[in-house]
Amino acid sequence: MPTAAPEPEPEPGSASTPPSRRRRGPQPRYSREDVARAAVALADAKGLDAVTFRAVAASLGTGVMSLYSYIPDKQTLVFDMSELVSAELDLPAPTGDWRADMHIAAGRQRDLAHRHPWMVEAASHLQPLGPATLDFLEFALGALEPTGLSERDRLETIALVNGFVLNIVRAELEGRAAAADPQRQTAQYAMVPELLATGRYPRFAAAIAGAASRRRGTPPFISTGCSTGSWTDWCSGRARSQS
């Protein structure tokens, strides 16, 4: 927390100086990061909808209006929350093996989103670029350098991988919820046998049969077995097309 500058010493022979001056305004009790951290704890426990200024103020033991001196609105608070938890990503220096590096980045993003499931909803292309966000982009841009992609195409690839990871986590979270509600899962596939029996969907039938034989008990077209390999293969083909 910043502290006030020391009072200047009076010059010799100057007019008498008051022994002390009162600082104007109260000292802030919390930092902006304290507010974001309290909001993260609420979102982790109860979801993003539970993050209101009233709830955050109550968790900090302060008045609602006092929070506006730190953060002007909820969207800014969510941006601060996302930046704060993004600092948990612990990425090494790029190794030169861009496939392995992007697998690491995607895997750690997935772990982060599972620790903070509200990130699936909070992620936005409007996120202000803070140090944690730039640390990730710097790593990913360096990881993709060996592909020969242009800077613009590398940024687009990073955005695609980010979206892919968030969608996988969303599917995993929804899958967990469905597993706890067998009727919901049954309803999802209720029409499939009848539709496949018409013979109008041979490719889809083959895809389901193949996936089911490899992964029993997992919805085949929402399978988490789909990995960043498909994206890295696509990226590799794109790089070759530019060479």
C-alpha positions as CSV (number, residue, x, y, z in Angstrom):
1,M,0.0,0.0,0.0
2,P,1.5,3.4,-0.9
3,T,2.6,5.6,1.9
4,A,2.5,9.4,2.1
5,A,5.7,11.3,1.3
6,P,7.7,12.5,4.4
7,E,7.1,16.1,5.5
8,P,9.8,18.4,4.2
9,E,12.2,19.7,6.8
10,P,11.8,23.5,7.5
11,E,14.7,25.6,6.2
12,P,16.8,27.4,8.9
13,G,15.6,30.8,9.7
14,S,12.2,30.3,8.1
15,A,9.0,31.2,9.7
16,S,7.7,28.8,12.3
17,T,6.2,25.7,10.7
18,P,3.2,23.9,12.2
19,P,4.6,20.8,14.0
20,S,2.4,18.5,11.9
21,R,-0.1,18.6,9.1
22,R,-3.2,16.4,8.9
23,R,-3.3,14.2,5.8
24,R,-6.3,15.0,3.7
25,G,-8.9,12.2,3.5
26,P,-8.8,8.8,5.2
27,Q,-6.1,6.2,4.4
28,P,-7.6,3.4,2.2
29,R,-8.1,0.2,4.3
30,Y,-7.7,-2.1,1.3
31,S,-5.8,-2.2,-2.0
32,R,-7.5,-2.8,-5.4
33,E,-6.0,-6.3,-5.3
34,D,-7.6,-7.0,-1.9
35,V,-11.0,-6.3,-3.5
36,A,-10.3,-8.5,-6.5
37,R,-9.0,-11.3,-4.2
38,A,-12.2,-11.2,-2.1
39,A,-14.3,-11.3,-5.3
40,V,-12.3,-14.4,-6.5
41,A,-13.0,-16.2,-3.3
42,L,-16.7,-15.5,-3.7
43,A,-16.7,-16.6,-7.3
44,D,-14.8,-19.8,-6.5
45,A,-17.3,-20.7,-3.8
46,K,-20.6,-19.6,-5.3
47,G,-20.1,-18.7,-9.0
48,L,-19.7,-15.4,-10.8
49,D,-23.4,-14.3,-10.2
50,A,-22.6,-14.3,-6.5
51,V,-20.0,-11.5,-7.0
52,T,-21.8,-8.3,-6.2
53,F,-20.4,-5.2,-4.6
54,R,-22.6,-5.8,-1.6
55,A,-21.3,-9.4,-1.2
56,V,-17.7,-8.3,-1.7
57,A,-18.0,-5.4,0.8
58,A,-19.6,-7.8,3.3
59,S,-16.7,-10.2,3.0
60,L,-14.2,-7.4,3.6
61,G,-16.2,-5.9,6.4
62,T,-16.6,-2.5,4.8
63,G,-19.4,-0.4,3.3
64,V,-20.6,-1.0,-0.3
65,M,-19.9,2.6,-1.4
66,S,-16.3,2.4,-0.3
67,L,-15.6,-0.2,-3.0
68,Y,-16.2,2.4,-5.7
69,S,-13.1,4.2,-4.7
70,Y,-11.1,1.2,-5.8
71,I,-13.1,-0.2,-8.7
72,P,-15.8,1.7,-10.7
73,D,-18.1,-1.2,-11.8
74,K,-18.6,-5.0,-11.8
75,Q,-17.1,-5.5,-15.3
76,T,-13.9,-3.8,-14.2
77,L,-13.9,-6.0,-11.1
78,V,-14.3,-9.2,-13.3
79,F,-11.4,-8.0,-15.5
80,D,-9.3,-7.6,-12.3
81,M,-10.3,-11.0,-11.1
82,S,-9.3,-12.6,-14.4
83,E,-5.9,-10.9,-14.4
84,L,-5.3,-11.9,-10.8
85,V,-5.9,-15.6,-11.3
86,S,-4.0,-15.6,-14.6
87,A,-0.9,-14.9,-12.6
88,E,-1.2,-18.5,-11.3
89,L,-0.1,-19.7,-14.7
90,D,3.5,-20.9,-14.2
91,L,4.9,-21.2,-17.7
92,P,8.6,-22.1,-18.4
93,A,10.7,-20.6,-21.2
94,P,9.8,-21.9,-24.6
95,T,11.8,-25.0,-25.5
96,G,11.8,-24.7,-29.2
97,D,9.4,-27.7,-29.5
98,W,6.3,-25.6,-30.3
99,R,3.9,-28.6,-30.1
100,A,5.1,-29.5,-26.6
101,D,5.1,-25.9,-25.5
102,M,1.5,-25.3,-26.7
103,H,0.4,-28.5,-25.0
104,I,1.9,-27.2,-21.7
105,A,0.2,-23.8,-22.2
106,A,-3.2,-25.4,-23.0
107,G,-3.0,-27.9,-20.1
108,R,-2.1,-25.3,-17.6
109,Q,-4.9,-23.0,-18.8
110,R,-7.3,-26.0,-18.5
111,D,-6.1,-26.6,-14.9
112,L,-6.6,-22.9,-14.1
113,A,-10.2,-22.9,-15.5
114,H,-11.0,-26.0,-13.4
115,R,-9.7,-24.2,-10.3
116,H,-11.8,-21.2,-11.1
117,P,-14.7,-22.4,-13.2
118,W,-16.2,-18.9,-13.5
119,M,-13.3,-18.1,-15.9
120,V,-15.2,-19.9,-18.6
121,E,-17.9,-17.2,-18.4
122,A,-15.6,-14.3,-17.5
123,A,-13.1,-14.7,-20.4
124,S,-13.4,-11.9,-22.8
125,H,-11.5,-10.5,-25.8
126,L,-11.9,-7.1,-24.1
127,Q,-9.7,-8.1,-21.2
128,P,-7.3,-5.3,-20.4
129,L,-3.7,-6.4,-21.1
130,G,-2.1,-6.6,-17.7
131,P,1.2,-8.2,-16.7
132,A,-0.2,-11.7,-16.3
133,T,-2.0,-11.6,-19.6
134,L,1.1,-10.3,-21.4
135,D,3.3,-13.0,-19.7
136,F,1.1,-15.7,-21.2
137,L,1.0,-14.0,-24.7
138,E,4.8,-13.6,-24.6
139,F,5.3,-17.3,-23.8
140,A,2.8,-18.4,-26.5
141,L,4.2,-16.1,-29.2
142,G,7.7,-17.4,-28.4
143,A,6.5,-21.0,-28.4
144,L,5.0,-20.6,-31.9
145,E,8.1,-18.9,-33.4
146,P,9.5,-22.1,-34.8
147,T,6.3,-22.6,-36.9
148,G,7.2,-19.7,-39.2
149,L,3.8,-18.2,-38.8
150,S,3.5,-14.4,-38.9
151,E,3.0,-12.5,-35.7
152,R,-0.7,-11.9,-36.7
153,D,-1.2,-15.6,-37.4
154,R,0.4,-16.6,-34.1
155,L,-1.9,-14.3,-32.2
156,E,-4.9,-15.8,-34.1
157,T,-3.7,-19.3,-33.3
158,I,-3.3,-18.4,-29.6
159,A,-6.9,-17.1,-29.6
160,L,-8.1,-20.3,-31.2
161,V,-6.3,-22.5,-28.7
162,N,-7.7,-20.3,-25.8
163,G,-11.2,-20.8,-27.1
164,F,-10.7,-24.5,-27.6
165,V,-9.5,-24.9,-24.0
166,L,-12.4,-22.9,-22.6
167,N,-14.9,-25.0,-24.6
168,I,-13.4,-28.2,-23.4
169,V,-13.6,-27.1,-19.8
170,R,-17.2,-26.0,-20.4
171,A,-18.0,-29.4,-21.8
172,E,-16.3,-31.1,-18.9
173,L,-18.2,-29.1,-16.3
174,E,-21.5,-29.7,-18.0
175,G,-20.6,-33.4,-18.3
176,R,-20.1,-33.5,-14.5
177,A,-23.5,-31.8,-13.9
178,A,-25.1,-34.3,-16.4
179,A,-23.5,-37.3,-14.7
180,A,-25.2,-36.2,-11.5
181,D,-28.6,-36.1,-13.2
182,P,-29.1,-39.4,-15.2
183,Q,-32.5,-38.2,-16.5
184,R,-30.9,-35.2,-18.1
185,Q,-28.2,-37.3,-19.8
186,T,-30.8,-39.7,-21.1
187,A,-32.9,-36.9,-22.5
188,Q,-29.9,-35.6,-24.4
189,Y,-29.7,-38.8,-26.5
190,A,-33.3,-39.9,-26.4
191,M,-33.9,-39.2,-30.2
192,V,-30.6,-40.5,-31.5
193,P,-31.4,-44.2,-31.9
194,E,-34.6,-43.5,-33.8
195,L,-32.9,-40.9,-36.0
196,L,-29.9,-43.2,-36.8
197,A,-32.3,-46.0,-37.7
198,T,-33.6,-43.9,-40.7
199,G,-30.2,-44.3,-42.4
200,R,-30.0,-40.6,-43.2
201,Y,-26.9,-40.1,-41.0
202,P,-24.4,-42.8,-41.9
203,R,-21.3,-40.6,-41.2
204,F,-22.6,-39.6,-37.8
205,A,-23.5,-43.2,-37.0
206,A,-19.9,-44.3,-37.9
207,A,-18.4,-41.5,-35.8
208,I,-20.5,-42.5,-32.8
209,A,-19.7,-46.2,-33.2
210,G,-16.0,-45.5,-33.5
211,A,-15.8,-43.1,-30.6
212,A,-17.9,-45.4,-28.4
213,S,-15.6,-48.3,-29.0
214,R,-12.6,-46.3,-27.8
215,R,-14.2,-44.5,-24.9
216,R,-17.1,-46.4,-23.2
217,G,-19.4,-44.2,-21.1
218,T,-18.3,-40.9,-22.5
219,P,-20.6,-38.9,-24.9
220,P,-18.5,-39.3,-28.1
221,F,-19.0,-35.9,-29.6
222,I,-18.3,-34.1,-26.3
223,S,-15.3,-36.2,-25.5
224,T,-12.4,-34.7,-23.6
225,G,-10.2,-37.1,-25.4
226,C,-10.0,-34.4,-28.1
227,S,-6.7,-32.7,-27.4
228,T,-4.6,-29.8,-28.5
229,G,-3.0,-32.2,-31.0
230,S,-5.8,-31.5,-33.5
231,W,-5.0,-27.8,-33.2
232,T,-1.2,-28.2,-33.4
233,D,-1.7,-30.4,-36.5
234,W,-3.8,-27.6,-38.0
235,C,-1.2,-25.1,-37.1
236,S,1.6,-27.2,-38.7
237,G,-0.3,-27.4,-41.9
238,R,-0.9,-23.7,-41.9
239,A,2.8,-23.0,-41.4
240,R,3.7,-25.3,-44.3
241,S,1.3,-23.5,-46.6
242,Q,3.1,-20.2,-45.9
243,S,6.6,-21.6,-46.6
